[in-house]
């Protein structure tokens, strides 16, 4: 691979790591406020699902980055 392609892959991996982190911030906020606000009680399962999905996405991006770095 040429250097530009490697640099582009590094930039894409960094962006892919930032997205789930920004997705976790509102999910954690809603998770902490879910019991105190009546509007959030109905979203209890969805908020937990969103957190699990973001964590799974973050772990998968880390694994993909690790596998790419091995090659």
TIMIMAR-253715 format. One line per 2 residues: their letters; for each residue x, y, z of C-alpha. Coordinates in Angstrom, 1 decimal, m for minus. Example, Ala and Ser with C-alpha at 12.3 -4.5 7.8 and 13.67 -1.06 7.14 Angstrom:
BEGIN
as) 12.3:m4.5:7.8 ~ 13.7:m1.1:7.1
***
This chain:
BEGIN
xx) 0.0:0.0:0.0 ~ 1.2:3.5:m0.7
xx) 1.5:6.0:2.1 ~ m1.6:8.0:1.1
xx) m3.8:4.9:1.4 ~ m2.3:4.1:4.9
xx) m2.9:7.6:6.0 ~ m6.5:7.5:4.7
xx) m7.1:4.3:6.6 ~ m5.8:5.8:9.8
xx) m8.0:8.8:9.4 ~ m11.1:6.6:8.8
xx) m10.3:4.5:11.9 ~ m10.0:7.6:14.1
xx) m13.3:8.9:12.8 ~ m14.9:5.5:13.4
xx) m13.7:5.5:17.0 ~ m15.0:9.1:17.6
xx) m18.5:8.3:16.4 ~ m19.5:5.7:19.0
xx) m17.9:7.8:21.8 ~ m20.1:10.7:20.8
xx) m23.0:8.3:20.7 ~ m22.4:7.0:24.2
xx) m22.5:10.5:25.8 ~ m26.3:11.1:25.2
xx) m27.1:7.5:25.9 ~ m25.3:7.6:29.3
xx) m27.1:10.9:30.1 ~ m30.5:9.4:29.2
xx) m29.6:6.2:31.2 ~ m28.9:8.3:34.3
xx) m32.1:10.4:33.9 ~ m34.4:7.6:32.9
xx) m35.9:7.0:36.4 ~ m36.4:10.7:37.3
xx) m38.3:11.8:34.3 ~ m41.6:10.2:33.3
xx) m41.0:10.7:29.6 ~ m37.8:8.5:29.8
xx) m39.4:5.6:31.7 ~ m41.0:4.3:28.5
xx) m37.6:4.4:26.8 ~ m35.9:2.3:29.4
xx) m35.3:m0.7:27.1 ~ m34.3:1.5:24.1
xx) m31.7:3.4:26.1 ~ m30.1:0.2:27.4
xx) m30.2:m1.2:23.8 ~ m28.6:2.0:22.5
xx) m25.7:1.7:25.0 ~ m25.1:m2.0:24.2
xx) m25.2:m1.2:20.5 ~ m22.7:1.7:20.8
xx) m20.3:m0.5:23.0 ~ m20.5:m3.3:20.4
xx) m19.8:m0.8:17.6 ~ m16.8:0.6:19.5
xx) m15.4:m2.9:20.3 ~ m15.8:m4.0:16.6
xx) m14.0:m0.9:15.4 ~ m11.2:m1.5:17.8
xx) m10.9:m5.2:16.6 ~ m11.0:m4.1:13.0
xx) m8.2:m1.6:13.6 ~ m6.2:m4.2:15.4
xx) m6.6:m6.7:12.6 ~ m5.7:m4.1:10.0
xx) m2.6:m3.1:11.9 ~ m1.4:m6.7:11.9
x) m1.2:m6.8:8.1
***
